[in-house]
Amino acid sequence: MNIYGSEKIRRMTSSIFQEVVDRKQDAILNGKDVIDLSIGSPDFQPPAFVMETLAEYSMDPAKYGYTLKGIAEFNEAVKFFYSQRYSVELDEKTEVLQLMGSQDGLAHLATAIVDPGDYVLVPDPGYPIYEASVTIAGGEIYPMPLLEENKFLPQLNEIPEEVLQKTKMMILSYPGNPVTALADRAFFEEVVAFAGVHNILVVHDFAYSELIYDGNPQISFLSVPGAKEVGVEFNSLSKTFNMAGCRIGYVAGNAQVINLLASFKSHIDYGVFYPIQKAAIAALTSDYSFLDHQLKQYEARRDALVAGFRNSGWQVANSPATMFVWAKIPAGWKSREFAFKLIEEEGIVVVPGDAFGKQGEGYVRIAMVQPPERLQEAAQRVNKFLLGFPVGS
């Protein structure tokens, strides 16, 4: 019996992440001391009070049933967090929806909104779930190139009118993944106006909202006048509070979109474990001193990594945000060739940029998920690698 994958699964992007894992395992079997800078899973722990809250409520046998949806206190906590951190006021009853991590919502929103034949504007390079969600929904993808010469911002005026007439949704992410660029308020104002004219839903992924460096402002898309009329914003506790395995996040903004996604989710899941919701509430309503301390730690890591690479002769750009560095590779290499050779020769694991789209060729994504001393060690090995392989070979 032969079982073939659906047309949709065949349209998905390549399994590059699995190939990176396989090559990492090969390096380990060959005796390499591997420094894994590929996956953006925080190596920091959640605040102690968050873990204590989770432990406390997990001991209550009455809290092991279905929650079905976010408890009211969670929505109120999101409202409080957005007011305190981004000066955005939300209606906790109609403008907030709990998710099993922001990827859960991003994966399902297109199915709730997009019909076959509808276009979705997707950043290129971009986080893989953006394209995958559109493919699952049967929609058509129109890639928006994020180019260095344009400060990694899409040029909205270059999108053909015939595409715009069929476009239902546009996905953005600032600060982004893999491209770690920031957008200013003027750009978001342009997006709001553009979306209003063309009747396009804006979906902003704000998962790295608390990892913005050098005193740059945290600009929520929803803080721009008119944003709630045209869009929603996804956020998560995975990176902000190191609760990635807890799978809890939320989407906020346009009440009509929130209602549509809530209706869709009511058919496919039964809510987040109650103790996890209580732990998330504790995090969102804390005094946020934890966030300030964590930001300094990530900033120190970024400085150590970038300085180390530059000392090796690799002129990596200084990342303004996120837990990643989006690095242009030395001339003469292709992204996959560079990344795989780096694993094979030095045990340094990074992700080739073309895994995130056509415009990612010529870059690699490096995750700052190791302590500074290991990042410095990685830089030293890269120096050795570049001396041994000055051009792609």
N, C-alpha and C positions, 0 to 999 in steps of 0.2 A: 504493500500500500504506500503510495507516494502522496505526501501532503505538501502542498505548495502555499507559500505565503500569499496574502492578499496583495492586490496592486498597491494599496496604501503602504503596507510594510515594505514593499520593494522600492517605494519612492523615498523612504526615510534616508537620512544621511548615513554615510558609511560608519562602520563600527570601529572608528579610529581609537576611541577610548579603551575598548577591549584590547586592541592591538598594542596600545601603550602598556596596559597591564601585563600582557603576555611577554613583552620585551623586558619589562621590569623583572618579572619572575625568572626569565632566562638569565638576566644579569646576576640575580641573587644566586641561582644555581651554579653560576660560573665563579662564585666567590667574591663578587663585587660588594663593597659597602655602599648600599644604595641610599641616596638622598632624594626622597620623593617630593618634588615640587610641582606635582601635576594636578591633583584634585583639591578643590577649594573646600576642604572639610576642616573647620577650626581645630587646632590642637590645644587651645586654651579651654579651661573648664568653665561651666556656668558659675555665676555668683553663688556663694555658699548658701545664702538665704533662699535661692531658687531651688537648690537641691534639697534643702531641709523642708521646704513646703511640699515638694513632690513626695518626699519620704513620708511626711506626716499624713497626707491624704491617701497615699497608697495603702496605709494600714487600716483604712476604713472599709470593711467588706461591703458596705452599702454603696460604694462608689465604683463598682465594677460592671455596672450595666451600661446600656447605650446612652449616650448623651443626646444623640440625634443632631444637635447643632451647638453653636457657641452659647454658653450661658450668658445671661444678661450682664453679669459682672465683667465678663471678658470684653464685650463690646464697649462698656463704660471705660474700661482700662485703655482700650485703643483710643477712644475719644480723648481721654486725659493725656495720653502719650503724644498724640498729634498736636494737641493744644500747647503742651509744654515744650516740645522739641521743634516744631515746625510752624507754630502760630496758625494752625489750620483748625477750624471748628467743624466738627462732624455731628450729624444726628446719629446717635448710636443705634437707633431702632431701624433706620432705613438706609443708612449710608456706610454700614460696616458689615462684613461677612467673614466669619472665621473659616479658615482653610486648613487642610492637612499639609501645611507648608505652602509657600507661594507657588512652587512648581505645580502643585495639585490644581490650583486655580488657573494658572497659565495654561496648563495642559487641557483644561476643560472649557475655558471661556470661548474659544473659537467654535466648538461644537454647539454651544448655546446661542451663538450669535451669527455664525457664518453659514451660508448655504453654498452648495456646489456651484462653482462659477464665480463666486464673489472673490475679489482680490483683497489680499492683506499686505500692507507695506511692512516689510521686515528688515531690520538692520543687517548689513553684511560688512564685516563679520558680526555675528550675534550668538547669543546663548542658544544651543541646539533645540530646546523645547519650543522656541518661537516658531520655527519652521515646522517642526514635528506636529504641533497642535493644529496648524492650518492643514497639513496633509491629512491628518486624522479626520478633520471636519469636511474634507473634500473641496476645500477652497484653493485658490490660485495664489502663489507667492510672487510678489514683486519685490526684489531686493533693492534696498536703499544703500548705496556704497558709503561707507564711513572711511574717508580718506584723510591722511595726515595733513595735506595741504588745506583741507577744510575744517581743521581742528576736530576731526572725527564727528562732525555733525552732518546729517543728511541734507542735501540741497533740495528742498521741497519744490522749488520752482522748476526743477528739471524732470519731474515726474510727468509723463505724457498725459494729456487730457483724457485720452480714450481709456487709460488705466484708472484715472481718478473717477470716471463715471461709473466704474464697476467696483470701486473700492469700498469695503465695509468697515475696515479696521486698520489701525496703524499701531505698531509696537515700538516703543522706545525704552531706553534704559540709561539713566545718568545719575550717579556714576555707573558705568556699565561693566559687562562681562562678555567677552574678554577685553574689549577696549576700555581702558580705565579713565576715559575722558570725562570732563564735567561739562554741563550745559549751564548757561547763565539764564537769568530771568527773561532777558530779551528773546532768547530762542524759544522758551516755553510760551511766551506771549504770541510769538509768530505761529507756533503750533496750534494754540487755541483758536486763533483767527482762521488759520488754514482749515482746521477741522470743521469749524462752523460753516465756512463757505461751501465745503465739499461734502458735508454731512457724513463725516468719518468719525468713528469711535476711536479715541486715543487710549492706549493701554500703556501705562508707565510702570516699569519694573524698578522699584526703589529699594532693592534688597540690601544694598550697601550704604544706606543712608547715614549710618553712624561710623563709617570708615572713610572720612574725608579729611585730608591732611593740610598742613601749612596754613591753618586758619581760614581756609576757604569756607564759604557759607553752605549750610545744608538747605538746599532749595527743593522743597516738595513741589511736584507739578500741581498739586491741589491748592497750593498757596497763591497761584496765579488767578486773577479774576476771570471768571467764566469757565474755569477748568472743569468744575463739576457738571457743567452743562454738556460737555463733550467727552468726558473721560473718567477713568478709574486709575487707581494706583495700588500696586501690589507691594506688600512688605512682609517681613519675616522675622522670627526670633532666632533663626538658624545662625546667622552671622553676627547679629547684634548682641545676642546673649549666649552664644555658643550652645544652642539647643537644637542642633541640626537633626539629631536622632529622634527628637521628640515629635517632629513633624507637626509643627503648628505655625500658622501665619495668618494673614488676613488680606482682604482687598477692601478699599474704601473709595467713596466717590459717588458717581451717578447712581441715584436710587433705582432707576429703571433697570440698569445693567446688573446691579446687585441682586435685584429680585429675580431676574432671569437666571443668573448663575446659581442662586439659592434653590430655585425650582429644579434645575438640572441636577445639582448635587443631592437633592432629596431622593433621587432615584438610584444613587450609586454608593453612598456611604452612610454611616450611622454615627458620625461625630467623633471628636477627639476625646480620648480618655480624660475623665474628670480631673484626676490629680495633675495631669499635664496642663489642663486649662488653669487650674489654681496656681501652678508654678509660673505660668506665663503672666498671669495677672500680677503676681508679686514682682516680676521683672519689670513690667510696663509701668507700674506705679511706684517704683523705687525712687531714691534720690538721684540716681544716674551718675553717682561718683564712679561706679564701676566702669561706665562707658568712657569717661574721661581718662581713666588709668589705662584701659585697654587700648584706646586710640594712641597713646604715647608709646605703648609697647609695639604696636604695628608700625608706627612711624619709625621707631628705632630699627626695626627689621628692614623696612624699606631702605633706609639710609645705608645700612650695612650691606645689603644686597647690591644696590645700585653702585655704591662706591667701590665694592669689590670687583664688580664686572668692569667698571671703567678703568680701574687700575690694571685689569687684565687686557686692556685695549679694546674692549667691547663697549661701545658708547651707547649704553642703554638709557632711554629717556626716563626721567624721574616720574614715577607714578603719582598722580595727584589724589588718588582715592582707591578704595577696595583692598582686598587682600592679594591682589595680583600685580605683576608687572607685565605690560604688553611690550615686548622687546623686538625691535627690528634686527634680524639676524645679519651677520656679516655677509658681504657681497660674495657671490659665487656658490651659495648654498640654496637649496630648496628647503622648505620648512620641515617636511617629513624626514628628508635626508639628514638635516642638521640634528633634529630631535632624536632620531633613532641612533645615530652615530654617537651622540652624547651619552645615551644610556649604555650603549655597547662598550664604549671606551672608558668612561669615567663614572658610570653609575648615577648620573644626574638625570632625573626624570622630569621632563617638561612636556607640554602639549603643543604639537605643531599647529600653527595658526590656521591652516586651511581646513582644520576640523570644524571651524566656526563659519566657514563660507569662503567663497572665491577670493574676496578681498583680504582674507587672512594670510594668503600666501606671502612669504617673506618675513613672517613674524613667528614668535613662539609665546605662549602664555606660561608665566612662571608664578606659582603660588607661594606666598610667604607664610608657609605653615610649618616652619622649623625655627628653632631659636637662633639668635644672631650668630652664635659661634658655628652652627652648622651651615648657615647661609654664607659665612665667610669661607668655610671649607669648600662649599660648592663653587664659590668664585675662584678659589685657587685651582680647583680641578678644571674649571672652564679655561683658565689661563693656560694650563698644561695642554688641554685639548686644542686650543687655537694655535699654539706653537707647533703642535704635531700635525694639524690639519688646517693650514692657512686658507685653503679654498676648498669648496665642495669636491669630494672625490669618492 
